[in-house]
Amino acid sequence: MRLQGKLAVVTAAASGMGRAGVERFVREGAKVAAIDLDARALEALVAEIGPDKVCPIVADLSTPQGARDSIDQAALILGGIDILWAHAGMPGPASVENLDMAAYDKAIALNVTSAALGAGQAAPHMRARGGGAIVFTASISGLVGSMMSPIYSAAKWGVVGLGKSLALALAGDGIRVNVVCPGLADTPMKQGFTGRSGDPAEAAANEAKIVSAVPMGRLVQPGEVADAVLWLVSEEASFVTGVALPVDGGFTAR
């Protein structure tokens, strides 16, 4: 097992890619602290996998206190931290015209600030254990511009820059930092990108437009992203740091 005895933290862990990550980390031998705002979904996750393998932590990561305290709580429950997958994020406003500043601030807080605060809180715990691995979730929108989600794109470019910078800053402590950049994924959050207006026909058309631009011709599945993260946090990637890895069916290969 690739993560035997490891202590891992996953944020936005109750559904989609985060949940798939928890499942894979546990399967590979890790004990996992699963952080999410949705208490009922966390309860279902723990009931399925087992309380001896998954520790639920309910937190609002869009607040500094929630982002910081949840990591320290995870370290206390687990007895340390070896791995952090900072996966939390949200689409944010669709346009910069008549920008809703409250929605903008929340998107930046959840996509960028929570990642920075989470890494900042986790790093000392990893240092105490001789090193570790951090993965941030960005997006292909952090590598190329997004017509439909300019605020999200700006935030995820920030996450990519944060990951590369921390890879340099923490290398001497034996802490590897990488970024995973999924294409549009078949998760509950998909509708937040393709169907902001609430019109099902518009959502279907937007999804078809995106899929038509993917050389492999489909959406990414949550487990495919989780598999990439599993590799990045494992010893198989022991000399890999500072990478922004697309999981996008070739979308960014052009």
Secondary structure, DSSP 8 states (H G I E B T S, - for coil): -TTTT-EEEEES-SSHHHHHHHHHHHHTT-EEEEEES-HHHHHHHHHHH-TTTEEEEE--TTSHHHHHHHHHHHHHHHTS-SEEEE-------S-STT--HHHHHHHHIIIIIHHHHHHHHHHHHHHHTT-EEEEEE--GGGTS--SS-HHHHHHHHHHHHHHHHHHHHHGGGTEEEEEEEE-SBSSTTHHHHH-TT--HHHHHHHHHHHHHTSTT-S-B-HHHHHHHHHHHHSGGGTT--S-EEEESTTGGG-
